Amino acid sequence: MTPKNSINAILDALTSQRQHSETPLIVTIEPSLIQDALNALRGYRTLFAPFIPGLTDTVPIYAAYKRMRQANMTQQTILLFVECQTMEEFREAVGRLPIRKSSEWRSIDTGH
């Protein structure tokens, strides 16, 4: 899915995926939408993963997403690819977020 310009477009995409019985809920967002997505998706378990087109190996990301989904099958889990040009762009976007408990953040080795 291509990056969306608003949180409403992201929510619409997720609704469409659910209506079509697509079990994995996966959306690509722009770095500027991370905070909006966190706010709008409070009822979901979310996995944010940096995605650099042509460079990111998505295999470990999908594996982590699968583990998250299997760990708690009663709560919907969403994978949000944050499409960036560089890892620094992702780090800057995450760095602007309010400080969160370290237990809420997980590291996935994406090879970057």
C-alpha positions in Angstrom: 0.0 0.0 0.0 1.4 3.5 -0.8 1.8 6.2 1.9 -1.3 8.0 2.8 -1.5 11.7 3.5 -3.9 11.6 6.5 -4.8 9.4 9.4 -8.3 9.2 8.0 -6.9 7.6 4.8 -5.0 5.1 7.0 -8.1 4.2 9.0 -10.1 3.8 5.7 -7.4 1.5 4.4 -7.6 -0.6 7.6 -11.4 -0.7 7.5 -11.2 -1.9 3.8 -8.8 -4.6 4.7 -11.0 -5.9 7.6 -14.1 -5.8 5.3 -12.3 -8.0 2.8 -11.3 -10.4 5.6 -7.6 -9.7 5.2 -6.1 -11.0 8.4 -2.9 -9.1 8.3 -3.5 -5.4 8.7 -0.6 -3.6 6.9 -0.4 0.0 5.9 2.5 2.2 4.7 2.7 5.7 6.3 4.9 8.8 6.0 7.1 9.6 9.0 5.1 12.7 9.8 2.1 10.5 10.6 3.6 8.3 13.3 2.2 10.4 16.2 -1.2 10.6 14.6 -1.2 6.9 14.0 -0.3 6.2 17.6 -3.1 8.4 18.8 -5.7 7.0 16.4 -4.8 3.3 16.8 -4.7 3.2 20.6 -7.0 0.1 20.6 -4.6 -1.9 18.4 -1.2 -3.4 19.0 1.0 -1.6 16.5 4.4 -2.4 15.0 6.1 0.5 13.4 8.9 -0.5 11.0 11.2 1.7 8.9 10.9 1.0 5.2 13.4 2.3 2.7 12.2 1.3 -0.8 14.7 -1.0 -2.5 16.8 -1.4 0.6 14.7 -2.8 3.5 14.7 -6.5 4.0 11.1 -7.1 5.1 11.5 -10.7 6.1 12.5 -10.0 9.8 9.7 -7.4 10.0 7.1 -9.8 8.8 8.4 -12.4 11.2 8.2 -10.1 14.2 4.7 -9.0 13.1 3.6 -12.7 12.9 5.0 -13.3 16.4 3.1 -10.3 17.7 -0.2 -11.5 16.1 0.3 -15.0 17.5 1.1 -13.8 21.0 -2.2 -12.1 21.4 -4.8 -13.3 18.9 -7.7 -11.6 20.7 -6.3 -8.1 19.9 -5.8 -6.9 16.4 -2.2 -6.1 15.5 -1.3 -3.6 12.8 2.0 -3.4 10.9 2.8 0.2 9.9 5.7 0.5 7.4 7.1 4.0 7.8 8.4 4.8 4.3 11.6 6.9 4.6 14.5 7.8 2.3 17.1 7.1 5.1 17.2 5.6 8.5 18.0 9.0 9.9 14.7 10.3 8.7 13.0 7.5 10.7 15.1 8.1 13.8 14.2 11.8 13.6 10.5 11.1 13.4 10.7 8.7 16.3 12.8 11.1 18.3 10.1 13.7 18.1 7.6 11.4 19.9 6.9 11.8 23.6 9.1 9.6 25.8 7.6 6.2 26.3 8.5 3.3 28.6 11.4 1.3 27.2 9.3 -1.9 27.5 6.9 -0.5 24.8 9.7 -0.3 22.2 11.3 -3.3 20.5 14.2 -3.5 18.2 14.1 -5.5 15.0 17.4 -6.0 13.1 16.5 -4.8 9.6 20.1 -4.8 8.5 20.4 -1.0 8.7 
